[in-house]
Amino acid sequence: MEDHKARITPYEDGPLLVRGDFELMTPDGEVIDAGRSTVALCRCGRSALKPFCDGTHKVVGFTAGTGRER
């Protein structure tokens, strides 16, 4: 049996990649149609396609690691 649970991977200086079976919602509870089973979510806050990443993090020099910050 194939595992379809959601997996979220932070990419260094880039987006959060979400793969698998997930539901994306607005703070008001409305479903956002992701249109696919893998999406890149913006971490820099500058994407014109929020909540999705559009690559703007590269232009603005966004930096973030891949591990837990303490």
N, C-alpha and C positions, 0 to 999 in steps of 0.2 A: 504494500500500500504506500503510495506517495504522500509525503508530508507537505501540506499546503498552508501551515500556520504562518502568520506574518513574521518576517525578519526585517529588522531595521539596522542598517549599517551606516555609521557616520564616515564620510570620506574626508580626509585631511584637507582643510581649506576649501571644502566644497559642501555639497548637499547631504541630506540624509536619504539613502536609498531604501525604499520600502518594497519588499518582495513578498508575494504570497497572497493569502486570503485576508484582506483587510477592508475596512469601511472607513472612508474619510468623511468627516463631518465638520460643519461650521460650528462656532460657539453656540449658535441658536438651535443646533440639532438638525439642520438641513444636510442631506447627503450631497457630497460633492462627487460627481461622476469622474472617476480617474481615467476611465476608458481603457485601462490595461491592468495587468497584474504586477507590474513593476513601475514605480514612479520615483522621481527625485524631488524631494521637498526642500524648499529654500531655507537656509540657515542664516544668510547674510542680511535678510530683510529688505533687499533692494530689487528683487525680481519684479518684473512687470506682469508676471503670470502667477503671482502668489495664490495658493500656497506652493505652487510648483516652481522648481528652479529653471531659470532661463540662461544660466551661465554668467550672469552679471557679477557673481562673486570674484571672477577672474579679473574683471575690469576695475573693481573697487579695491582690490587687494585684501579681501576678507581672509582672516586666518582663524583657524580652529583646529584643535587636535582630533584624534580619533578615540582617545580613551576618556575615562572619567576624570573630571577636574575635581581637585580636593581643596 
